[in-house]
Amino acid sequence: MNYRHDFHAGNFADCFKHALLVALLDALTRKPAPFCVMDTHAGAGRYDLESEAAQRTREADSGIRRLLAAWPTPLHRFLDLVETLGVYPGSPTLTHALLRQHDRLVCCESQPDVVHGLRRVLRGDTRVHIHQRSGWEALGALLPPPERRGLVFVDPPFENPEEFQSLADGLAKTHERFAQGIFAGWYPIKRLAAVRTFHAGIAQLGLRDIIAVELNLREPLDPSRLNGCGLIVVNPPYLFEPHARLIAEAVLAGLGPAEAGAGVNIVRLADE
Ligand SMILES: C[S@@+](CC[C@H](N)C(=O)[O-])C[C@H]1O[C@@H](n2cnc3c(N)ncnc32)[C@H](O)[C@@H]1O
């Protein structure tokens, strides 16, 4: 596997998924009962935007740096956390910041050096469990959590198109074991046909209450580019859909002048 998130940290896709992740976590903290977050593809937890990798792509320049400069109102919560935690926090660090005394975070990451980095970032907290293992396999092995309440956050590298199928299979496996949990899975939008096939497959799983929140930077005419991205959310919390729209629209507006075909789309793939 060649994927290294250091090259992409803080890009528009990270901002989109992380701002929505924060909204999901805020919804979970509205009730006093403990929750568990399983982060199946956790990454290193923190990214130095001055690193050689980040400087080579400069993806954060057209992502988090623009949002921090524009500071759109619906992103205050996310941007406050980014500033407090230090640019740029990954999904486990954002989640960790929002855990209460009795909540837990379970992270899976397959790359040993990345696991090592994550253990350094989150060391010494007994609420956090870090596994060096496949996140796909962990869905079968570690669910349901004893809390019976929480979020499964799935953010695969999408190095190959088969990961759409892995994401759909992961969603089905999560539902089998933890039907009441929230599931959030990120996917890239390069070619429209791949996304349509993915949506159709999800809709046919026979599950209830599924939405896809999508941010398109442009019309997906060139499949070699990341033209947009989406987040599948199963069991979205109360009022998450309008909140997600505000967040995604604020990300898009904060990124600067839009290209032709840019926009935010929320598709309902299964009724409540
Ligand atoms: C997109 S990055 C994750 C970023 C992270 N979720 C965040 O938001 O900060 C994907 C990560 O998945 C890891 N990975 C790849 N295949 C995996 C697998 N089967 N199980 C767990 N981790 C995997 C990669 O090493 C990489 O760190």
The ligand as an SDF file (V2000), in Angstrom:
LIG
                    3D

 27 29  0  0  0  0  0  0  0  0999 V2000
   -7.5970    8.6020    4.4940 C   0  0  0  0  0  0  0  0  0  0  0  0
   -6.4410    8.0100    5.6580 S   0  0  0  0  0  0  0  0  0  0  0  0
   -7.2470    8.2120    7.1990 C   0  0  0  0  0  0  0  0  0  0  0  0
   -7.3000    9.5990    7.7130 C   0  0  0  0  0  0  0  0  0  0  0  0
   -7.9800    9.7260    9.0430 C   0  0  0  0  0  0  0  0  0  0  0  0
   -9.2460    9.0010    9.0880 N   0  0  0  0  0  0  0  0  0  0  0  0
   -8.2550   11.1670    9.3550 C   0  0  0  0  0  0  0  0  0  0  0  0
   -9.3490   11.6430    9.0300 O   0  0  0  0  0  0  0  0  0  0  0  0
   -7.4020   11.8170    9.9400 O   0  0  0  0  0  0  0  0  0  0  0  0
   -6.5460    6.2720    5.4750 C   0  0  0  0  0  0  0  0  0  0  0  0
   -5.6900    5.4870    6.4570 C   0  0  0  0  0  0  0  0  0  0  0  0
   -6.0740    4.1240    6.3830 O   0  0  0  0  0  0  0  0  0  0  0  0
   -4.9230    3.3170    6.5740 C   0  0  0  0  0  0  0  0  0  0  0  0
   -5.2950    1.9970    6.0400 N   0  0  0  0  0  0  0  0  0  0  0  0
   -5.2390    1.5080    4.7980 C   0  0  0  0  0  0  0  0  0  0  0  0
   -5.8180    0.2900    4.7120 N   0  0  0  0  0  0  0  0  0  0  0  0
   -6.2710    0.0080    5.9610 C   0  0  0  0  0  0  0  0  0  0  0  0
   -7.0120   -1.0800    6.5340 C   0  0  0  0  0  0  0  0  0  0  0  0
   -7.4070   -2.1180    5.8060 N   0  0  0  0  0  0  0  0  0  0  0  0
   -7.3170   -1.0100    7.8390 N   0  0  0  0  0  0  0  0  0  0  0  0
   -6.9450    0.0370    8.6050 C   0  0  0  0  0  0  0  0  0  0  0  0
   -6.2500    1.0930    8.1200 N   0  0  0  0  0  0  0  0  0  0  0  0
   -5.9340    1.0840    6.8170 C   0  0  0  0  0  0  0  0  0  0  0  0
   -3.8350    4.0690    5.8320 C   0  0  0  0  0  0  0  0  0  0  0  0
   -2.5480    3.7050    6.3130 O   0  0  0  0  0  0  0  0  0  0  0  0
   -4.1910    5.5160    6.1700 C   0  0  0  0  0  0  0  0  0  0  0  0
   -3.5210    5.9580    7.3200 O   0  0  0  0  0  0  0  0  0  0  0  0
  1  2  1  0
  2  3  1  0
  2 10  1  0
  3  4  1  0
  4  5  1  0
  5  6  1  0
  5  7  1  0
  7  8  2  0
  7  9  1  0
 10 11  1  0
 11 12  1  0
 11 26  1  0
 12 13  1  0
 13 14  1  0
 13 24  1  0
 14 15  1  0
 14 23  1  0
 15 16  2  0
 16 17  1  0
 17 18  1  0
 17 23  2  0
 18 19  1  0
 18 20  2  0
 20 21  1  0
 21 22  2  0
 22 23  1  0
 24 25  1  0
 24 26  1  0
 26 27  1  0
M  CHG  2   2   1   9  -1
M  END
$$$$
